[in-house]
Amino acid sequence: MSRNTVTRLLELSEPPRYERFGTGSKLDPFKGLILALLDADATAPATVILERLRREGYGGGITILKAYLSEVRPQFVGAKSYQRTSYLPGEVSQVDWWEPPLAVPVGRGVRRQVFGLVATLPHSAAHAAVFAHAKAVADFLPAVSGAFVRLGGAPEKMVVDRDSSIVVPGSRPARVHPPIVGLLGALRIQPVILGPRKPESKGQVERTISFLEGSFLPLRSFTDIGDLQAQHDTWAADVAYARHHRRVGARVGDAWRVEQRFLWRLPDPLPDVDQYREVRVSKDGFCRVDNADYSLPPGLAGRRLQVRLSPTEVIISCEGRRVAQHRRSFVPADVVLDPAHARALRLTREAQGRLEAADTQIPQVDLSRYDTLAEVGS
């Protein structure tokens, strides 16, 4: 070995080893773009990000991209989950269905589950809830209208998720059902449909639902859905609106009264949100609406009639003339019978029975008077 080499090795403090200096990764020039994409959507999959990088000239593989994403993505997901959003008064309302673990009596010993449509005003933390026995478009319309009546006006925007009672299933781009479009247009509200799996985008209404489950439901019982609605409205005014909200920095009721001045005034009269159907009358004088039979006056068997259905009543008309009005029943296979219809139907059946039995009372005619008339004529 050369003397110079020996001298150099003796001067080293550690044994010599081979070191290879890295030339960098193909991903390095694109890390800034990756961070920007994650800031826009922290949940974007690696395949979608790879497609964007290919457009910018990236020539590497997906393996190193996935390794880098697993390192930096948690920072963006955590930041998105805990950021605080502020809203101007009257700017937006968040709306969502609440499914409480609750069933209330509907009559005849039957109980049915209830659903609550909860609408919140994030600026003031005020809320309203309207209850129904189903989650469909026909139930959403009166519920959201009633919620904005309770809130004292309509906001500029309404944030909703992709529930099938609100958004047309499978629509691309997502759009709300046409009847809801008409109602929101009359109220001057712009719908905002959230992307899939983004509950944090409507965190205010999610927290309000948790508040209702923890503060309103315990130790309460309800005789029917009307009692549930009345108890909630009273509790909201006395408890929910009277509490001091830390984020708002004031009582909810005080902040709500200020925000009311920024809400759109509701039209008078309100848009019609009732359902309209056409039904055929059965031979025994009843018509079936939503699995319940409603009585009608005699003489309408086989006719096609118009039905107006609201959350509380059923109005039946024939050629524009009202022929019956009933309280709406939510009992499966129920029979709703008006006493006047029952009495008229009984009399009709009795008369029909006498006719079929030829049991008619015809007075005997005195024929002798015809002889008298003949003699007078002669």
C-alpha positions in Angstrom: 0.0 0.0 0.0 1.3 3.5 -0.8 2.9 5.3 2.1 0.6 8.3 1.4 -2.4 6.1 1.7 -1.2 4.8 5.0 -0.6 8.3 6.3 -4.1 9.4 5.2 -5.8 6.4 6.9 -3.8 7.0 10.1 -5.1 10.5 10.2 -8.7 9.5 10.1 -10.7 9.4 13.3 -13.1 6.7 12.1 -12.6 3.7 9.6 -13.3 4.7 6.0 -16.6 3.7 4.3 -18.1 4.2 1.0 -20.8 6.9 0.7 -23.0 7.5 -2.3 -24.5 11.0 -2.6 -28.2 10.9 -3.6 -29.3 12.5 -6.9 -32.8 13.3 -5.6 -36.2 11.8 -6.3 -38.3 12.3 -9.4 -41.0 13.5 -7.0 -39.1 16.4 -5.5 -40.0 19.0 -8.2 -43.7 18.2 -7.7 -43.9 18.2 -3.9 -45.2 21.8 -3.9 -48.0 20.9 -6.3 -48.9 17.8 -4.2 -49.2 20.0 -1.1 -51.5 22.4 -3.0 -53.7 19.5 -4.1 -54.0 18.2 -0.6 -54.9 21.6 0.7 -57.8 21.7 -1.8 -58.9 18.2 -0.9 -57.1 16.3 1.8 -58.9 13.0 0.9 -58.0 12.9 -2.8 -56.8 9.4 -3.7 -53.2 8.8 -4.9 -54.4 7.8 -8.4 -56.2 11.2 -8.9 -53.1 13.1 -7.7 -50.9 10.9 -10.0 -53.1 11.9 -13.0 -52.6 15.6 -12.2 -48.8 15.1 -11.9 -48.6 13.3 -15.2 -50.1 16.4 -16.9 -47.3 18.4 -15.4 -44.5 16.1 -16.6 -44.0 13.7 -13.7 -42.4 10.5 -14.9 -42.1 8.6 -11.7 -44.2 5.8 -10.3 -47.1 5.7 -7.8 -45.1 3.8 -5.1 -43.0 6.8 -4.1 -46.1 9.1 -4.4 -48.0 6.9 -2.0 -45.1 6.9 0.5 -44.9 10.7 0.4 -48.7 11.0 0.7 -48.8 8.8 3.8 -46.2 11.1 5.3 -47.9 14.5 4.6 -51.6 13.7 4.3 -52.4 13.4 8.1 -51.3 17.0 8.6 -53.9 18.3 6.1 -56.7 15.9 7.4 -56.1 17.1 10.9 -56.1 20.8 9.9 -59.4 20.4 7.9 -61.1 18.6 10.8 -60.5 21.3 13.4 -60.6 24.5 11.5 -63.2 27.0 12.6 -65.5 28.5 10.0 -67.3 31.9 10.5 -70.5 33.0 8.8 -72.2 36.3 8.2 -75.6 36.7 9.7 -78.3 35.4 7.4 -75.7 33.9 5.0 -76.4 30.2 5.4 -78.5 27.5 7.1 -77.4 23.9 7.6 -80.2 21.4 7.3 -80.2 17.6 8.0 -82.5 14.8 9.1 -82.4 13.7 12.7 -83.3 10.1 13.4 -84.0 9.9 17.2 -84.4 6.5 18.9 -88.0 7.3 19.5 -91.5 6.0 18.5 -94.7 7.8 19.4 -98.3 6.6 19.5 -100.4 7.2 16.4 -103.6 5.6 17.6 -105.2 2.2 18.1 -102.2 1.0 20.1 -99.8 1.5 17.3 -96.5 3.4 17.6 -94.4 4.7 14.7 -90.9 6.1 14.4 -90.4 9.8 14.0 -87.8 11.8 12.1 -86.9 15.4 12.8 -85.7 17.9 10.1 -83.3 20.2 11.9 -82.4 23.6 10.5 -79.7 25.7 12.1 -78.3 29.2 11.6 -74.6 28.9 12.3 -74.0 32.6 12.9 -76.3 32.7 16.0 -76.5 28.9 16.7 -80.3 29.1 16.6 -82.2 26.0 15.4 -85.6 24.8 14.5 -86.9 21.2 14.3 -90.0 19.9 12.5 -91.1 16.2 13.0 -92.6 13.8 10.6 -93.3 10.0 10.4 -91.2 9.5 7.2 -88.2 10.9 5.2 -89.4 11.6 1.7 -89.7 14.6 -0.6 -93.3 15.0 0.5 -92.2 15.1 4.1 -89.2 17.4 3.5 -91.3 20.2 1.9 -93.6 21.0 4.8 -90.8 20.3 7.3 -88.3 22.8 5.8 -91.0 25.4 5.3 -92.1 25.0 8.9 -88.5 25.2 10.1 -87.9 28.6 8.4 -91.2 29.9 9.7 -89.9 29.1 13.2 -86.5 30.7 12.5 -88.3 33.9 11.4 -87.0 34.1 7.8 -85.0 32.4 5.0 -81.2 32.5 4.7 -79.3 33.1 1.4 -78.1 29.5 1.2 -79.1 26.1 2.5 -76.4 23.5 3.0 -77.7 19.9 2.6 -76.1 16.4 2.2 -77.1 13.9 -0.4 -80.1 12.4 1.3 -82.4 10.8 -1.2 -85.3 12.9 0.1 -83.4 16.0 -0.9 -81.1 15.1 -3.8 -82.1 13.1 -6.9 -80.3 9.7 -6.4 -77.5 9.2 -8.9 -77.8 12.6 -10.5 -74.5 14.0 -11.9 -74.0 16.8 -11.1 -76.0 16.4 -8.0 -79.4 18.3 -8.0 -82.3 18.6 -5.7 -85.8 17.2 -6.5 -87.9 19.6 -8.7 -90.6 20.2 -6.0 -87.8 21.3 -3.6 -86.3 23.6 -6.4 -89.7 25.3 -6.7 -90.0 25.8 -2.9 -86.5 27.2 -2.5 -87.0 29.5 -5.5 -90.1 31.0 -3.9 -88.1 31.5 -0.6 -85.1 32.9 -2.5 -82.7 30.2 -1.1 -79.8 28.8 -3.0 -79.2 25.1 -2.3 -75.6 24.0 -1.6 -75.1 20.2 -2.0 -72.1 18.8 -0.1 -69.8 16.2 -1.5 -70.0 12.6 -0.3 -68.5 11.7 3.0 -68.0 15.3 4.2 -70.0 15.6 7.5 -67.6 18.2 8.8 -68.9 20.6 6.3 -72.2 20.8 8.2 -70.7 20.6 11.7 -73.2 23.1 13.2 -76.3 21.0 12.5 -74.4 17.8 13.6 -73.6 19.4 17.0 -77.2 20.6 17.3 -78.5 17.1 16.8 -76.2 15.8 19.5 -77.4 18.6 21.7 -81.0 17.6 21.1 -80.3 14.0 21.9 -78.5 14.8 25.1 -80.5 17.7 26.5 -84.1 17.4 25.0 -84.9 13.7 24.8 -83.9 12.4 28.3 -86.8 11.8 30.8 -89.5 12.8 28.3 -92.5 11.0 27.0 -94.9 12.0 24.2 -98.5 11.2 23.5 -98.2 11.7 19.8 -96.2 13.6 17.2 -98.1 16.8 17.9 -97.1 16.6 21.6 -93.5 16.0 20.6 -93.5 19.1 18.4 -95.1 21.2 21.1 -92.7 20.1 23.8 -89.7 20.7 21.5 -90.8 24.2 20.5 -91.4 25.1 24.2 -88.0 23.6 25.2 -86.2 25.5 22.4 -87.6 28.8 23.5 -87.0 28.3 27.2 -83.8 26.4 27.2 -81.9 26.2 23.9 -82.3 29.9 23.0 -81.7 31.0 26.6 -78.3 29.3 26.9 -75.0 31.2 26.5 -73.1 29.9 23.5 -69.3 30.1 23.9 -68.5 30.4 20.1 -71.2 33.1 19.6 -70.2 34.9 22.7 -73.8 35.7 23.8 -77.1 34.1 24.4 -78.5 32.3 21.4 -81.8 34.1 21.6 -80.1 37.5 21.6 -77.9 36.6 18.6 -80.9 35.1 16.8 -82.9 38.3 17.1 -80.1 40.2 15.5 -79.7 37.7 12.7 -83.4 37.8 11.9 -82.9 41.3 10.4 -80.6 39.7 7.8 -83.0 36.9 6.8 -85.2 37.0 3.7 -88.8 37.8 4.6 -91.0 34.8 4.0 -93.8 35.2 1.3 -97.3 35.6 2.5 -99.1 33.3 1.8 -96.4 30.6 2.0 -95.9 28.3 -1.0 -98.3 25.4 -1.1 -96.4 22.3 0.1 -99.4 19.8 0.3 -99.5 16.7 -1.9 -102.1 16.3 -4.6 -103.3 12.9 -5.8 -106.1 11.2 -7.7 -107.8 8.1 -6.2 -110.7 5.9 -7.2 -113.6 5.3 -4.8 -114.3 1.7 -3.9 -117.7 0.0 -4.1 -118.3 0.4 -0.4 -117.7 4.2 -0.5 -114.1 4.5 0.7 -110.9 5.7 -0.9 -107.4 4.6 0.1 -104.6 7.0 0.8 -101.2 5.8 2.1 -102.5 2.5 3.4 -105.5 4.0 5.2 -109.2 4.0 4.0 -111.2 7.2 4.4 -115.0 7.3 4.2 -117.0 9.3 1.6 -120.7 10.2 1.1 -122.8 7.6 -0.7 -123.2 7.8 -4.5 -119.5 8.2 -5.4 -118.5 4.5 -6.0 -116.2 4.1 -8.9 -115.6 7.8 -9.3 -112.1 9.3 -9.5 -111.6 12.0 -6.9 -108.9 14.5 -6.1 -107.1 14.3 -2.7 -105.2 17.1 -1.0 -102.8 15.6 1.6 -101.1 17.6 4.4 -99.2 16.3 7.4 -102.4 16.6 9.5 -105.5 16.2 7.3 -106.9 14.7 4.1 -109.3 16.7 1.9 -111.2 14.9 -0.8 -112.9 16.8 -3.7 -115.0 15.8 -6.7 -114.8 18.1 -9.7 -113.6 21.0 -7.5 -116.3 20.5 -4.8 -115.2 19.3 -1.4 -117.0 16.1 -0.4 -115.0 14.9 2.7 -112.4 16.1 5.2 -110.6 13.8 7.6 -107.8 13.8 10.2 -104.9 12.1 8.6 -104.1 8.6 10.0 -100.7 7.0 10.2 -102.1 3.7 11.5 -101.4 0.9 8.9 -104.7 -0.5 7.4 -106.7 2.0 9.4 -110.4 2.9 8.6 -111.3 6.5 9.1 -115.1 6.8 9.3 -117.0 10.1 9.5 -120.2 9.5 11.6 -122.3 11.4 9.0 -121.0 9.2 6.2 -121.6 6.0 8.3 -125.2 7.1 9.0 -125.9 7.9 5.3 -124.2 4.7 4.2 -126.4 2.6 6.6 -129.6 4.2 5.4 -128.6 3.6 1.8 -127.8 0.0 2.5 -131.2 -0.5 4.3 -133.1 1.1 1.3 -131.1 -1.1 -1.1 -132.0 -4.2 0.9 -135.7 -3.4 0.9 -135.7 -2.9 -2.8 -133.8 -6.2 -3.4 -136.4 -8.0 -1.2 -139.3 -6.3 -3.0 -140.4 -5.1 0.4 -142.0 -1.9 -0.7 -145.1 -0.4 1.0 -147.6 0.5 -1.8 -151.0 1.6 -0.6 -154.1 -0.2 -2.0 -156.0 1.9 -4.5 -159.8 2.2 -4.2 -161.1 1.4 -7.7 -164.7 2.3 -6.9 -164.0 5.9 -7.4 -163.5 5.2 -11.1 -167.1 3.9 -11.3 -168.3 7.0 -9.6 -166.4 9.2 -12.1 -167.9 7.2 -15.0 -171.5 7.7 -13.8 -170.9 11.4 -13.4 -169.5 11.6 -16.9 -172.6 9.8 -18.3 
